[in-house]
Amino acid sequence: MEERLQKVMARAGIASRRVSEQMIKDGRVSVNDRIVTELGTKVKGGSDMIRVDGKLISVDASTVYVLLNKPAGYLTSLRDDRNRPIVTDLLQSIPERIFPVGRLDYDSEGLLLMTNDGNFAYRMQHPKFEIPKTYMVKVKGFITRDTLKAMSCGTRLEDGYFKPERLRIDKVNQKSTWVEITIHEGKNRIIKRFFDAYGYNVTRLIRVAIGNMRLENLRPGDFRYLERREVKEMLALVKA
C-alpha cells in the first residue's frame, strides 16, 4: 500500500510529519537512490528504499503508535451497537488496525494513545507501572485554597482510598474553577468521583499529558504518529 513519504517518515520515528515535510523540501530525503522534494510523493514503506541524510531508515509496519486529541462525544471503543461516534472514526487514514491505550469517557477530551503494540499498551495503562496522567478539570463553583489543601490529602471512595499525586488551581471565578490534577490511578471515573465527594460537579475534563507526552497544540480530532524516540522515552518511565 502506498502512503505519502512524510507520513512514512513520521511512522518510522524520523520526525513529526511537519518536520519531515521540511526535510523533503530541503532535499535531504531520497527514495530508491533518487532525491525527492515533492510533498505529494508516495512510497511503499515495506519495499521502497528510503534514506534521510544518506542513512537508510527502517519502516516497521508491524507496530504503530499514535497520539490523538480526542474530542468530547466519541467513545473510546472499536465498535458501538448504538452507532455512536468512536475514536477510530477519526483515524480512517491509518491503514493498520490500532486500539486505544486505556480509555477516556464519552464526554471527556484530550490525549489518547492508540497502538497495535499490546506490550506498550499494557505498560502505559497498568497501575503497577505508575505512569502519571495529568488532566485539566473544570468544576462548578469556587474552590478555595484551603479546600484544595484538604483535597490534596485525598479521600476515601467506595472502592478505596484515593489521593492525587498533584493538585493545583489553574483559574477560578465565582461560577467555576479549573484545576490541574495528576494521578496514577486508572479506576473508572475516578476524577469525577473524587470531585463529587467534595461536592463539586465536573463539567469538563481534558487529559493533557501521559508521562512526558503532552497535547501541546494538537487540535481536537487531529492526531500524529509518535517518534520512536518518544516511544522509548515513554517505556523508560515504566517502573520495574
C-alpha positions, 0 to 999 in steps of 0.5 A: 500500500502506498502512503505519502513519504512524510507520513512514512517518515513520521511512522518510522520515528524520523520526525513529526510529519511537519518536520519531515515535510521540511526535510523533503523540501530541503532535499535531504530525503531520497527514495530508491537512490533518487532525491525527492522534494515533492510533498505529494510523493508516495512510497511503499514503506515495506519495499521502497528504499528510503534514506534521510541524510544518506542513512537508510531508515527502517519502516516497521509496519508491524507496530504503530503508535499514535497520539490523538486529541480526542474530542468530547462525544466519541467513545473510546471503543472499536465498535458501538451497537448504538452507532455512536461516534468512536475514536477510530472514526477519526483515524480512517487514514491509518491503514493498520488496525490500532486500539486505544491505550486505556480509555477516556469517557464519552464526554471527556477530551484530550490525549489518547494513545492508540497502538497495535503494540499490546506490550506498550499498551499494557505498560502505559495503562497498568497501575503497577507501572505508575505512569502519571496522567495529568488532566485539566478539570473544570468544576462548578463553583469556587474552590478555595485554597484551603479546600484544595489543601484538604483535597490534596490529602485525598479521600476515601471512595467506595472502592478505596482510598484515593489521593492525587499525586498533584493538585493545583488551581489553574483559574477560578471565578465565582461560577467555576474553577479549573484545576490541574490534577495528576494521578496514577490511578486508572479506576473508572471515573475516578476524577469525577468521583473524587470531585463529587465527594467534595461536592463539586460537579465536573463539567469538563475534563481534558487529559493533557499529558501521559508521562512526558507526552503532552497535547501541546497544540494538537487540535481536537480530532487531529492526531500524529504518529509518535517518534520512536524516540518518544516511544522509548522515552515513554517505556523508560518511565515504566517502573520495574 
